[in-house]
Amino acid sequence: MQEALHTALSKVCKVETHPGIMQIYRYDFLTIPKRLSRFIKNPICVVQPKNDEEVMKILEISERFNIPIIPRGSGTTGYGGCVPLKESIVVDMKHMSNYSFQNDSVVAESGAIWWEVEKSARKQGKSLRVYPSSATVSTVGGWIAQNGYGIGSLKYGSIGDNVEWLEVADFNGFKIVKGEKLKYYIGAFGTTGIIIRACLRLRENTGIRCESFQCSFEDAIKKIEGGYHANFKDGRYMQLENAGDRDTLLVTYEGEGESSELGKRLWEKRLYPLRALTADRIYSEAIVPYEKAVEFYRRTRGLSIGVEVVFARDSVIFLGLFGRGLKPYLKALKFVKIAEELGGSVYTTGLLFPHKNKFKRDFQDYKRKVDPNNLLNPKKGSFENAFSRIMKIGERFLWVV
């Protein structure tokens, strides 16, 4: 059957089957322990569509052969959203990278690189409202599929808050998604449809003024009012980055003006994410309401070996660094558990936390309507898998840390 599948796909677009390439497409930035790698499957093949017609033909072939498909951008996140848990066709969207500007928005294809869009927007006198810290390599569709927070989230919220509409493809064809139904696609990791293009709101390119403060986390929250972007790193995190040993806050504002020297240096380094993450460390991310942020920081400080914080419009995003091994793994889980106790949540679901999807039942019902054969990135979104079951077992032992 695989030979017939490859033959059908090769008539549509470029197909890659080299074992070394398949190994690369087996993972994203998430480090998976060797003992658990047996749950990860090699892709049957990787396809690289260049236009809408090719995407639809790939979907038709997927349905005909009853083989799942997994949309993929650059694979730069650490949540396993594009990791195959079944033998699948991986659909690499990076060749669909066109974009165009219209008034105060940009329409970008799924494979467009964020920083390329930003540079072009500046020539139009505009700028993206939000973009990821991995903007130089990550794709529009990938970050939307995760519903990320990033640069500019203090003023403008998550990427989901800045999407006007999406065009998605599923087994019934193409459709424009707006309003309330966006929740079934933003942060869904392609489990309800392939994001083809997105209409994103822009801001005026007014320039950025940067300020920095060496202060406690409690004081940092008091200093961010009126900012465009703000992030905080505790002294331990700064040490891991070889950037000093003081708790440090960066706040940026829209508009021209004099910037502090440290503020400018920190702003210039914003596009180098997870510099403190090495092979001997893992990380955990959680979203916490502002009114509980100080309590969360105090309660989790003894768990991690360093903390970075991104302030968003309506919540605070904490990234904690941990070592490797069983106990650090339990500490990383406890990091999320404490956030939930305080009314927060895990940052995103991906491979590890589909059981924590806030709209689990509603989402599952919707997926069954648009994907009755469960061929769109199966075992993700809100459907449990071997990894999420391991996470649930681990949560039973959080009392030991």
PyMOL commands that set and color helices and strands:
alter all, ss='L'
color gray80, all
select helices_A, chain A and resi 2-10+19-24+34-39+52-65+114-123+140-146+153-156+159-162+179-184+217-222+235-240+261-268+290-300+326-341+354-356+360-370+386-395+398-400
alter helices_A, ss='H'
color red, helices_A
select strands_A, chain A and resi 14-16+45-48+69-72+89-92+99-102+105-109+126-128+163-170+173-177+194-204+208-214+229-233+248-254+282-288+306-311+316-322+345-346
alter strands_A, ss='S'
color yellow, strands_A
deselect
rebuild
show_as cartoon
